Amino acid sequence: MKRPIKILAFLLVAFATFKGIAQTSDSVKMGSLMVYGDGFAFGVKEPDGWTGDIDLAKEYFANIVFYKSKADIKNGGALIQVYHFNKEDEDTEKDLAYDIKQYKDKYKNLKQEKFLVSHISYKCFAKLVFVEEEFYQYLVYVNPGPKYKGGASFAMNISKRPATEEELKAFKQIISSFIMMKG
């Protein structure tokens, strides 16, 4: 007789908990978005007011992109790209330097600035590259360590102006939420 009462009590608590979660699910954003492809998987969180889009990402050579609105992108607003890459070694800083050299070769007026960003578990290497009044690109390469064959590059691109504090906050939030699961 005690067993059916315990089961009934458990079901009532489970139903009440489920009902409470269901009532708040519209107002609370889900946790991490899972992004995966051939041999890799990672998670990132979508900042409030931003949209994570894997379909549009293909147009920007990324695995996922984030934006405030598609109209904002067309008007030169912030676009955040996240891309998984395969590592040749653990010297990810050298990979960033190589890519910046490619920019220097293409844009003679290119300027660089330090850009500070961090991750609680992974090494980050970052730079801001820009041509004043043309484009600003915040580049961050993340190396999750020798356990993984790959890393991730994060880029926030904006036309004609530097990022706002709100855009930088969203960019840093995406980077700090990054979790490598496979690859």
N, C-alpha and C positions, 0 to 999 in steps of 0.2 A: 504494500500500500504506500510506503514512503517513496518508492522509486517513481510512480506516476506523478506524485506531487512535485518532486524535484524536477522532473522533465517538464511539467506544466509551468513551473516557476521559471525555468531556464528559457522556455519558449516565450513567455511573457516579457522577460527582460530583453531577449534578443529582438522581439518585435518592437518594443519601445525604443531600443537603441537604433534599430534600422529606420524606424519612422522619424526619429530625431535627425538622423543623418540625411534622410531623404528631404526633409523640410529645409535644411540649410544648403543642400547641394547646388542650388541655383545661385546663391550669393557667395559661395566659396569656390575659388579657382582650384582645379585639380593640381596635384603635385607636379612631378617631372613629366615632360614629354619624352617618349622613347623614340630615338632615331636609330635606324639600323640599315645596313646594306650588306654587300658581299664581304663577309669576314669581320664586321665591326658592329658594335652597338654602343650607344651612349645616351645619357639622359641630360636634359637641360630644362630649366623652369622658364615659363613664359611670364614676363613681367606684367603687372597690371597695366592695362591700356595698350598693350602690344599684342600682335598676332604672330604666332609661329606657323610657318607655312612650308610644307615639304614639296608641294606641287610647284609653287613659284620658284623654289630654290634651284631647280634645274636650269632656269633662265640665267641664274647668277652663279653658276658653277659651284654650288654649295649643297650640303645635305639638308639644311634647314635655314630659312631666313626669318627675320623678325622685322616688323614694321608697325607703325601706328595706323596707317591707312594706305591703300594703293594710290590714292590721289596724292598723298604726301610724298610717296616715292617718285611719282612722275614730276613733282615740283622740286625735286632735289633734296627732299627730306632724308632723315636717317634711315639707312638700311643696314641691318646687322646680318652678316653671313657667318655660318658655322660649317666647317668642312673637316672631315676626318682625312688624315693623310698617313701614309706608311712611312715609318722612320727608317733611315739607313743606319743611323747610330743614335747615341744619346745626346749629341751636340746640337740641340734644337736652336740654340742661340745662333749658331752658324747658318742654319736654314733661314732664319729671319734676316740675317745680314745679307745673304745671297739674294733674297727677294727684294730687299731695299736697294741693292746694287742695280737690279733690273729696273726699278723705278728711276734711279739716278740716270741710267743710260737713256731712258725714254724722256724724262722731264729735266731739262738743264737747270730750271729754277727751283728744283725740289728742295724743300727744307725739312729738317727733322727735329723732333723734340722728344725728350724723355716722356714716357707715359707710365705711370705707376698703377699696377693692378696686381692682385694676388689671389691665390687659391689656397685653401687650408691644407690640401694634400698633394698638390702637383706644382711643379716648377712652371713659372710664367716668364715669358720674354716679350717685351712690349715696346712699341715706338709709335709715335704720331708722325706721319709723313704727309706733306701738303704742298700745294702750290697756291699761294694766297689768292683769294677771290676766284679760284677755279675748283679745287677739291680738297677735302680733308679726309684722310683715312687713318683710323686708329687700328693698329695691327697688334694682335696678341697670339703668340704661339704657346700652346700648353703641352707639356710633356708629362704624361702620367707615370713615367718611370720604366725601368727595364722589363717589368712584368708584361708590358703591352708592346705590340709590334708597331703601333701607331700613336699618333697624337692628334691634336685638333688645332685648327687655326680659326681665329675669330677676327672679323674685320667689320668695323662700322664706317660706312661711307656716307659722306654728306657733301653736297655741292655748295660752293661759294662761301661757306661759313664754318667756323668751328662748332663742335657739339655744344648743346646746352647742358646745364647741370642735370636736368631730368633725363636727357639722352645718355649721358655718361653713367648715371646711376643705373639705368636699365641695362646698359652694356656690361657694366661690372657685375650686376646681379646675374646675368646669363652666364658669364665666365665663372663666377664663384659657385654657381649651381651645377656646373658640369661634372658628370660622373661617367668615367669610362667603364663599360661593362664587359666589352669584348673587343679584341683587336689590338 
